[in-house]
Amino acid sequence: MSSSLNHFIAADPEKCIGCKLCEVACSQAHSSGPAFTAGALSAPILPRLYVVQTPEITIPVQCRHCEDAPCANCCPVSAISRKNGAIVVETKLCVGCKTCMLACPFGAIELLPVYKNGAPVMQAVLCENGETSMDEVPMLFAGKCDLCSDRKKGPACVEVCPEKALSLIDPSRMKRERNIKAAMSFLNTSQNFS
């Protein structure tokens, strides 16, 4: 296993209680506004991971930072790239075409509105029903987990999870730890036969 494999966040469905604190922390980590307190929100909560709740399971779903990232491979404007071991979206380049949403095998990408100073950034679009004039709607970009690459403490969702259901996975370290565990298991088993 190469040491250059992308990191990703894994969730343990046995521990997740569906509190959605990870969604709030994610949104706050990607917000330019002040910390969230009652009455201080200047924009809606826009997480880049999504807690899925069904009768059978509760677990956050987010980008796996695929090595052969289909989202990046199909992006027509090269807005998605690899940066510091994560697959990230350059918001300024994204045109909101939704191609990455179709390509993502996990449904981890959603179009999110762009906010600046607490207000949505608007863009001109064609009007419906054959009108030739333009209308203004909120600008959208492909929102997905970026492993909080600009945050010194690492992913905010991992930090705040009260049940420790989320963990940042380093594939190389995980492989090494599993190899050691397997070797120790073999050693213990072989000692029982001697």
MOLINUR-V367372 format. One line per field, one symbol per residue. phi: phi as a letter, one per 40 degrees, with the letter a starting at -180 (. if undefined). Layout:
phi = ???
//
This chain:
phi = .ccccccabbbbccbcbgcgcccccccccbbcccdcbdgbcbaccbcbbbcbbbdcabacbadcfdcbdccccbccbfcbacafgbcbbcdcccbgcgcccccccbgcbbcbccbbfgbcccbcbcccggcccbbbbccbaccadbgfdcbccgdcccccdcbfcbacbbdccccccccccccccccccccccc
//
